[in-house]
Amino acid sequence: MKRQQFVVIGLGRFGSALALELMALNYEVLGIDRNEEIVSDMSEFLTYAVVADASDEEVLKSLGVRNFDCGIVAIGDDIQMSILATIQLKELGVTQVVAKAISVLHGRVLERLGVDRIIYPERDMGIRVAHQLVSPNLLDYIELSKDYTIAEMSVPTCLDGKTLSEINTRSRYGCSIVALHRPHGIIVAPTAMDQVHTNDIMVIIGSNESIDQFKNEVINAN
């Protein structure tokens, strides 16, 4: 089976970290940057790494970028170049285009260009850290949209040994426990009779309001 292929344009701190993680997950990655030194440093770690101008359609065509499954524009210091590279990926018909935005205005422009997903690394990390600081049981917090979130929470002692039916998050709070991480593995789509324990991590999905209510009434109150 053919491995999914990603092209990452811009190999700064964010782009390099993303590209290396995709490689670690066993995907093929083409890295593109205008800086020869950066490309040289990354070449031994990525499937391919090239020095190129990503705003040049002919260059991207010659690299076969149109055949990649996902194009990621990780340029953060040059908004014009970010926008031009994004336009080229869309024009070439790349199936999924993801782009990093460094400001709300930048994000709005990318949204109008039809980008499938816009990432605000600094803002998103700030939000996640803030939630973790005020709720010690909250291990991770990822916004799916402005209204919905996936959160990872450790199980407080007050819920130890309870079944999901007893906790009943869906009826009480409007959010759902969709997975349980345990020391020996993970349970995806746990049943109502599955118990949670203090060494488990609950993966919860729901509206921001419902997760906040569950967190404040149960997790933080513990």
Phi and psi restraints in degrees (value plus and minus 20) as a CYANA .aco file:
   2 LYS   PHI     -87.5   -47.5
   2 LYS   PSI     111.3   151.3
   3 ARG   PHI     -92.9   -52.9
   3 ARG   PSI     124.9   164.9
   4 GLN   PHI     -85.8   -45.8
   4 GLN   PSI     122.3   162.3
   5 GLN   PHI    -135.5   -95.5
   5 GLN   PSI     116.2   156.2
   6 PHE   PHI    -142.7  -102.7
   6 PHE   PSI     123.6   163.6
   7 VAL   PHI    -136.1   -96.1
   7 VAL   PSI     106.8   146.8
   8 VAL   PHI    -132.6   -92.6
   8 VAL   PSI      97.0   137.0
   9 ILE   PHI    -121.6   -81.6
   9 ILE   PSI      95.2   135.2
  10 GLY   PHI      82.9   122.9
  10 GLY   PSI      85.2   125.2
  11 LEU   PHI    -129.4   -89.4
  11 LEU   PSI      24.9    64.9
  12 GLY   PHI     -94.6   -54.6
  12 GLY   PSI    -180.6  -140.6
  13 ARG   PHI     -79.7   -39.7
  13 ARG   PSI     -66.4   -26.4
  14 PHE   PHI     -87.8   -47.8
  14 PHE   PSI     -70.3   -30.3
  15 GLY   PHI     -82.8   -42.8
  15 GLY   PSI     -60.5   -20.5
  16 SER   PHI     -85.6   -45.6
  16 SER   PSI     -65.4   -25.4
  17 ALA   PHI     -81.5   -41.5
  17 ALA   PSI     -61.9   -21.9
  18 LEU   PHI     -84.9   -44.9
  18 LEU   PSI     -65.8   -25.8
  19 ALA   PHI     -82.9   -42.9
  19 ALA   PSI     -62.6   -22.6
  20 LEU   PHI     -85.8   -45.8
  20 LEU   PSI     -57.2   -17.2
  21 GLU   PHI     -88.5   -48.5
  21 GLU   PSI     -58.6   -18.6
  22 LEU   PHI     -82.5   -42.5
  22 LEU   PSI     -59.3   -19.3
  23 MET   PHI     -83.3   -43.3
  23 MET   PSI     -62.0   -22.0
  24 ALA   PHI     -83.1   -43.1
  24 ALA   PSI     -47.7    -7.7
  25 LEU   PHI    -106.8   -66.8
  25 LEU   PSI     -12.6    27.4
  26 ASN   PHI      54.5    94.5
  26 ASN   PSI      14.4    54.4
  27 TYR   PHI    -125.0   -85.0
  27 TYR   PSI     140.7   180.7
  28 GLU   PHI    -109.0   -69.0
  28 GLU   PSI     115.8   155.8
  29 VAL   PHI    -152.8  -112.8
  29 VAL   PSI     107.8   147.8
  30 LEU   PHI    -123.1   -83.1
  30 LEU   PSI     100.9   140.9
  31 GLY   PHI    -123.2   -83.2
  31 GLY   PSI     114.4   154.4
  32 ILE   PHI    -145.9  -105.9
  32 ILE   PSI     111.5   151.5
  33 ASP   PHI    -174.4  -134.4
  33 ASP   PSI     135.4   175.4
  34 ARG   PHI    -104.6   -64.6
  34 ARG   PSI     -33.4     6.6
  35 ASN   PHI    -109.2   -69.2
  35 ASN   PSI      93.8   133.8
  36 GLU   PHI     -82.2   -42.2
  36 GLU   PSI     -58.1   -18.1
  37 GLU   PHI     -85.1   -45.1
  37 GLU   PSI     -63.3   -23.3
  38 ILE   PHI     -82.8   -42.8
  38 ILE   PSI     -66.3   -26.3
  39 VAL   PHI     -81.5   -41.5
  39 VAL   PSI     -60.6   -20.6
  40 SER   PHI     -81.8   -41.8
  40 SER   PSI     -62.8   -22.8
  41 ASP   PHI     -85.5   -45.5
  41 ASP   PSI     -54.5   -14.5
  42 MET   PHI    -109.5   -69.5
  42 MET   PSI     -36.5     3.5
  43 SER   PHI     -79.0   -39.0
  43 SER   PSI     -53.9   -13.9
  44 GLU   PHI     -98.1   -58.1
  44 GLU   PSI     -31.6     8.4
  45 PHE   PHI    -123.8   -83.8
  45 PHE   PSI     -41.7    -1.7
  46 LEU   PHI    -124.2   -84.2
  46 LEU   PSI     142.3   182.3
  47 THR   PHI     -79.3   -39.3
  47 THR   PSI     -67.3   -27.3
  48 TYR   PHI    -162.9  -122.9
  48 TYR   PSI     128.0   168.0
  49 ALA   PHI    -164.0  -124.0
  49 ALA   PSI     108.1   148.1
  50 VAL   PHI    -154.7  -114.7
  50 VAL   PSI     129.4   169.4
  51 VAL   PHI    -107.0   -67.0
  51 VAL   PSI      98.9   138.9
  52 ALA   PHI    -180.7  -140.7
  52 ALA   PSI     139.6   179.6
  53 ASP   PHI    -114.4   -74.4
  53 ASP   PSI      86.4   126.4
  54 ALA   PHI     -93.2   -53.2
  54 ALA   PSI     -24.2    15.8
  55 SER   PHI    -109.5   -69.5
  55 SER   PSI     -23.0    17.0
  56 ASP   PHI    -116.7   -76.7
  56 ASP   PSI      91.2   131.2
  57 GLU   PHI     -79.5   -39.5
  57 GLU   PSI     -61.2   -21.2
  58 GLU   PHI     -85.4   -45.4
  58 GLU   PSI     -56.5   -16.5
  59 VAL   PHI     -83.8   -43.8
  59 VAL   PSI     -66.0   -26.0
  60 LEU   PHI     -85.3   -45.3
  60 LEU   PSI     -56.8   -16.8
  61 LYS   PHI     -82.9   -42.9
  61 LYS   PSI     -62.8   -22.8
  62 SER   PHI     -85.1   -45.1
  62 SER   PSI     -45.5    -5.5
  63 LEU   PHI    -106.9   -66.9
  63 LEU   PSI     -22.7    17.3
  64 GLY   PHI      52.2    92.2
  64 GLY   PSI       5.6    45.6
  65 VAL   PHI     -81.0   -41.0
  65 VAL   PSI     -50.5   -10.5
  66 ARG   PHI     -82.7   -42.7
  66 ARG   PSI     -38.0     2.0
  67 ASN   PHI    -111.4   -71.4
  67 ASN   PSI     -21.6    18.4
  68 PHE   PHI    -100.8   -60.8
  68 PHE   PSI     131.3   171.3
  69 ASP   PHI     -95.9   -55.9
  69 ASP   PSI     -51.9   -11.9
  70 CYS   PHI    -167.7  -127.7
  70 CYS   PSI     114.9   154.9
  71 GLY   PHI    -133.6   -93.6
  71 GLY   PSI     109.1   149.1
  72 ILE   PHI    -137.9   -97.9
  72 ILE   PSI      98.2   138.2
  73 VAL   PHI    -114.8   -74.8
  73 VAL   PSI      84.8   124.8
  74 ALA   PHI    -125.8   -85.8
  74 ALA   PSI      -1.7    38.3
  75 ILE   PHI     -91.6   -51.6
  75 ILE   PSI     108.3   148.3
  76 GLY   PHI    -139.5   -99.5
  76 GLY   PSI     -36.3     3.7
  77 ASP   PHI    -126.5   -86.5
  77 ASP   PSI     -18.6    21.4
  78 ASP   PHI    -163.0  -123.0
  78 ASP   PSI      73.5   113.5
  79 ILE   PHI     -81.6   -41.6
  79 ILE   PSI     -60.2   -20.2
  80 GLN   PHI     -81.0   -41.0
  80 GLN   PSI     -64.8   -24.8
  81 MET   PHI     -86.0   -46.0
  81 MET   PSI     -57.6   -17.6
  82 SER   PHI     -79.3   -39.3
  82 SER   PSI     -66.3   -26.3
  83 ILE   PHI     -86.4   -46.4
  83 ILE   PSI     -63.6   -23.6
  84 LEU   PHI     -83.7   -43.7
  84 LEU   PSI     -62.4   -22.4
  85 ALA   PHI     -84.4   -44.4
  85 ALA   PSI     -59.3   -19.3
  86 THR   PHI     -83.0   -43.0
  86 THR   PSI     -64.3   -24.3
  87 ILE   PHI     -78.8   -38.8
  87 ILE   PSI     -63.5   -23.5
  88 GLN   PHI     -83.1   -43.1
  88 GLN   PSI     -62.4   -22.4
  89 LEU   PHI     -82.9   -42.9
  89 LEU   PSI     -61.5   -21.5
  90 LYS   PHI     -86.1   -46.1
  90 LYS   PSI     -62.5   -22.5
  91 GLU   PHI     -84.4   -44.4
  91 GLU   PSI     -54.5   -14.5
  92 LEU   PHI     -98.6   -58.6
  92 LEU   PSI     -29.0    11.0
  93 GLY   PHI      61.9   101.9
  93 GLY   PSI       6.3    46.3
  94 VAL   PHI     -79.6   -39.6
  94 VAL   PSI     112.4   152.4
  95 THR   PHI     -76.1   -36.1
  95 THR   PSI     -68.6   -28.6
  96 GLN   PHI    -149.4  -109.4
  96 GLN   PSI     110.0   150.0
  97 VAL   PHI    -139.9   -99.9
  97 VAL   PSI     105.2   145.2
  98 VAL   PHI    -139.2   -99.2
  98 VAL   PSI     120.9   160.9
  99 ALA   PHI    -160.7  -120.7
  99 ALA   PSI     124.6   164.6
 100 LYS   PHI    -105.8   -65.8
 100 LYS   PSI     114.7   154.7
 101 ALA   PHI    -135.8   -95.8
 101 ALA   PSI     121.3   161.3
 102 ILE   PHI    -125.6   -85.6
 102 ILE   PSI     -21.7    18.3
 103 SER   PHI    -177.2  -137.2
 103 SER   PSI     145.4   185.4
 104 VAL   PHI     -82.4   -42.4
 104 VAL   PSI     -62.3   -22.3
 105 LEU   PHI     -82.6   -42.6
 105 LEU   PSI     -64.7   -24.7
 106 HIS   PHI     -77.2   -37.2
 106 HIS   PSI     -64.1   -24.1
 107 GLY   PHI     -82.7   -42.7
 107 GLY   PSI     -58.2   -18.2
 108 ARG   PHI     -84.8   -44.8
 108 ARG   PSI     -59.7   -19.7
 109 VAL   PHI     -84.0   -44.0
 109 VAL   PSI     -66.2   -26.2
 110 LEU   PHI     -81.3   -41.3
 110 LEU   PSI     -58.9   -18.9
 111 GLU   PHI     -81.6   -41.6
 111 GLU   PSI     -61.3   -21.3
 112 ARG   PHI     -89.4   -49.4
 112 ARG   PSI     -42.4    -2.4
 113 LEU   PHI    -100.3   -60.3
 113 LEU   PSI     -25.8    14.2
 114 GLY   PHI      68.2   108.2
 114 GLY   PSI       3.0    43.0
 115 VAL   PHI     -83.2   -43.2
 115 VAL   PSI     116.6   156.6
 116 ASP   PHI     -93.0   -53.0
 116 ASP   PSI     -54.5   -14.5
 117 ARG   PHI    -167.7  -127.7
 117 ARG   PSI     112.5   152.5
 118 ILE   PHI    -130.8   -90.8
 118 ILE   PSI     110.3   150.3
 119 ILE   PHI    -132.0   -92.0
 119 ILE   PSI     111.7   151.7
 120 TYR   PHI    -134.5   -94.5
 120 TYR   PSI      63.9   103.9
 121 PRO   PHI     -75.7   -35.7
 121 PRO   PSI     -69.4   -29.4
 122 GLU   PHI     -86.6   -46.6
 122 GLU   PSI     -64.8   -24.8
 123 ARG   PHI     -84.5   -44.5
 123 ARG   PSI     -67.1   -27.1
 124 ASP   PHI     -83.0   -43.0
 124 ASP   PSI     -60.8   -20.8
 125 MET   PHI     -85.8   -45.8
 125 MET   PSI     -58.7   -18.7
 126 GLY   PHI     -81.4   -41.4
 126 GLY   PSI     -63.0   -23.0
 127 ILE   PHI     -82.8   -42.8
 127 ILE   PSI     -64.7   -24.7
 128 ARG   PHI     -84.8   -44.8
 128 ARG   PSI     -63.5   -23.5
 129 VAL   PHI     -85.3   -45.3
 129 VAL   PSI     -61.3   -21.3
 130 ALA   PHI     -79.1   -39.1
 130 ALA   PSI     -65.2   -25.2
 131 HIS   PHI     -85.7   -45.7
 131 HIS   PSI     -57.6   -17.6
 132 GLN   PHI     -87.4   -47.4
 132 GLN   PSI     -55.3   -15.3
 133 LEU   PHI     -88.0   -48.0
 133 LEU   PSI     -59.2   -19.2
 134 VAL   PHI    -107.2   -67.2
 134 VAL   PSI     -30.4     9.6
 135 SER   PHI    -156.8  -116.8
 135 SER   PSI      74.8   114.8
 136 PRO   PHI     -77.0   -37.0
 136 PRO   PSI     -48.5    -8.5
 137 ASN   PHI     -99.0   -59.0
 137 ASN   PSI     -33.6     6.4
 138 LEU   PHI    -103.0   -63.0
 138 LEU   PSI      95.4   135.4
 139 LEU   PHI    -113.6   -73.6
 139 LEU   PSI     -53.5   -13.5
 140 ASP   PHI    -173.9  -133.9
 140 ASP   PSI     136.0   176.0
 141 TYR   PHI    -170.6  -130.6
 141 TYR   PSI      92.8   132.8
 142 ILE   PHI    -145.9  -105.9
 142 ILE   PSI     100.3   140.3
 143 GLU   PHI     -97.6   -57.6
 143 GLU   PSI     104.4   144.4
 144 LEU   PHI    -102.4   -62.4
 144 LEU   PSI     -53.1   -13.1
 145 SER   PHI    -177.6  -137.6
 145 SER   PSI    -193.1  -153.1
 146 LYS   PHI     -88.9   -48.9
 146 LYS   PSI     -35.9     4.1
 147 ASP   PHI    -132.7   -92.7
 147 ASP   PSI     -39.2     0.8
 148 TYR   PHI    -145.3  -105.3
 148 TYR   PSI     128.0   168.0
 149 THR   PHI    -161.5  -121.5
 149 THR   PSI     130.5   170.5
 150 ILE   PHI    -130.6   -90.6
 150 ILE   PSI     109.9   149.9
 151 ALA   PHI    -147.6  -107.6
 151 ALA   PSI     124.8   164.8
 152 GLU   PHI    -129.1   -89.1
 152 GLU   PSI     105.5   145.5
 153 MET   PHI    -151.5  -111.5
 153 MET   PSI     119.0   159.0
 154 SER   PHI     -96.1   -56.1
 154 SER   PSI     130.8   170.8
 155 VAL   PHI     -99.0   -59.0
 155 VAL   PSI     103.1   143.1
 156 PRO   PHI     -95.0   -55.0
 156 PRO   PSI     142.4   182.4
 157 THR   PHI     -81.6   -41.6
 157 THR   PSI     -48.6    -8.6
 158 CYS   PHI     -88.0   -48.0
 158 CYS   PSI     -37.5     2.5
 159 LEU   PHI    -124.0   -84.0
 159 LEU   PSI     -22.7    17.3
 160 ASP   PHI     -77.8   -37.8
 160 ASP   PSI     104.9   144.9
 161 GLY   PHI      66.6   106.6
 161 GLY   PSI     -25.6    14.4
 162 LYS   PHI    -100.8   -60.8
 162 LYS   PSI     129.3   169.3
 163 THR   PHI    -104.3   -64.3
 163 THR   PSI     142.7   182.7
 164 LEU   PHI     -84.6   -44.6
 164 LEU   PSI     -49.0    -9.0
 165 SER   PHI     -84.4   -44.4
 165 SER   PSI     -59.1   -19.1
 166 GLU   PHI     -91.1   -51.1
 166 GLU   PSI     -58.4   -18.4
 167 ILE   PHI     -89.7   -49.7
 167 ILE   PSI     -62.5   -22.5
 168 ASN   PHI      30.9    70.9
 168 ASN   PSI      33.3    73.3
 169 THR   PHI     -83.7   -43.7
 169 THR   PSI     -53.3   -13.3
 170 ARG   PHI     -83.2   -43.2
 170 ARG   PSI     -67.7   -27.7
 171 SER   PHI     -95.5   -55.5
 171 SER   PSI     -58.3   -18.3
 172 ARG   PHI     -99.0   -59.0
 172 ARG   PSI     -56.6   -16.6
 173 TYR   PHI    -144.8  -104.8
 173 TYR   PSI     -38.8     1.2
 174 GLY   PHI      68.6   108.6
 174 GLY   PSI      -9.5    30.5
 175 CYS   PHI    -138.7   -98.7
 175 CYS   PSI     144.8   184.8
 176 SER   PHI    -148.8  -108.8
 176 SER   PSI     119.3   159.3
 177 ILE   PHI    -107.3   -67.3
 177 ILE   PSI      90.2   130.2
 178 VAL   PHI    -121.2   -81.2
 178 VAL   PSI     -30.7     9.3
 179 ALA   PHI    -181.3  -141.3
 179 ALA   PSI     136.8   176.8
 180 LEU   PHI    -149.0  -109.0
 180 LEU   PSI     100.0   140.0
 181 HIS   PHI    -108.0   -68.0
 181 HIS   PSI     107.1   147.1
 182 ARG   PHI    -144.4  -104.4
 182 ARG   PSI     139.8   179.8
 183 PRO   PHI     -74.4   -34.4
 183 PRO   PSI     -49.5    -9.5
 184 HIS   PHI    -121.9   -81.9
 184 HIS   PSI     -15.6    24.4
 185 GLY   PHI     136.6   176.6
 185 GLY   PSI    -185.6  -145.6
 186 ILE   PHI    -150.0  -110.0
 186 ILE   PSI     120.7   160.7
 187 ILE   PHI    -128.9   -88.9
 187 ILE   PSI      96.2   136.2
 188 VAL   PHI    -116.2   -76.2
 188 VAL   PSI     116.7   156.7
 189 ALA   PHI      33.8    73.8
 189 ALA   PSI      40.4    80.4
 190 PRO   PHI     -82.2   -42.2
 190 PRO   PSI     134.4   174.4
 191 THR   PHI    -106.4   -66.4
 191 THR   PSI     150.0   190.0
 192 ALA   PHI     -83.9   -43.9
 192 ALA   PSI     -43.4    -3.4
 193 MET   PHI    -113.0   -73.0
 193 MET   PSI     -22.7    17.3
 194 ASP   PHI     -89.4   -49.4
 194 ASP   PSI     115.9   155.9
 195 GLN   PHI    -113.6   -73.6
 195 GLN   PSI     133.5   173.5
 196 VAL   PHI    -130.7   -90.7
 196 VAL   PSI     131.2   171.2
 197 HIS   PHI    -154.9  -114.9
 197 HIS   PSI     142.6   182.6
 198 THR   PHI     -83.0   -43.0
 198 THR   PSI     -39.4     0.6
 199 ASN   PHI    -115.1   -75.1
 199 ASN   PSI     -11.2    28.8
 200 ASP   PHI    -110.5   -70.5
 200 ASP   PSI     139.1   179.1
 201 ILE   PHI    -140.5  -100.5
 201 ILE   PSI     104.7   144.7
 202 MET   PHI    -110.4   -70.4
 202 MET   PSI     113.0   153.0
 203 VAL   PHI    -122.7   -82.7
 203 VAL   PSI      96.7   136.7
 204 ILE   PHI    -139.9   -99.9
 204 ILE   PSI     116.9   156.9
 205 ILE   PHI    -144.2  -104.2
 205 ILE   PSI     121.5   161.5
 206 GLY   PHI     150.7   190.7
 206 GLY   PSI    -194.7  -154.7
 207 SER   PHI     -90.5   -50.5
 207 SER   PSI     136.6   176.6
 208 ASN   PHI     -76.6   -36.6
 208 ASN   PSI     -60.7   -20.7
 209 GLU   PHI     -84.0   -44.0
 209 GLU   PSI     -63.2   -23.2
 210 SER   PHI     -88.9   -48.9
 210 SER   PSI     -59.2   -19.2
 211 ILE   PHI     -89.2   -49.2
 211 ILE   PSI     -59.4   -19.4
 212 ASP   PHI     -82.3   -42.3
 212 ASP   PSI     -59.8   -19.8
 213 GLN   PHI     -84.6   -44.6
 213 GLN   PSI     -65.8   -25.8
 214 PHE   PHI     -82.1   -42.1
 214 PHE   PSI     -64.1   -24.1
 215 LYS   PHI     -82.7   -42.7
 215 LYS   PSI     -64.2   -24.2
 216 ASN   PHI     -94.5   -54.5
 216 ASN   PSI     -56.5   -16.5
 217 GLU   PHI    -104.1   -64.1
 217 GLU   PSI     -49.0    -9.0
 218 VAL   PHI    -134.9   -94.9
 218 VAL   PSI     -75.2   -35.2
 219 ILE   PHI     -89.4   -49.4
 219 ILE   PSI     -76.5   -36.5
 220 ASN   PHI     -90.9   -50.9
 220 ASN   PSI     -46.5    -6.5
 221 ALA   PHI     -96.8   -56.8
 221 ALA   PSI     -32.5     7.5
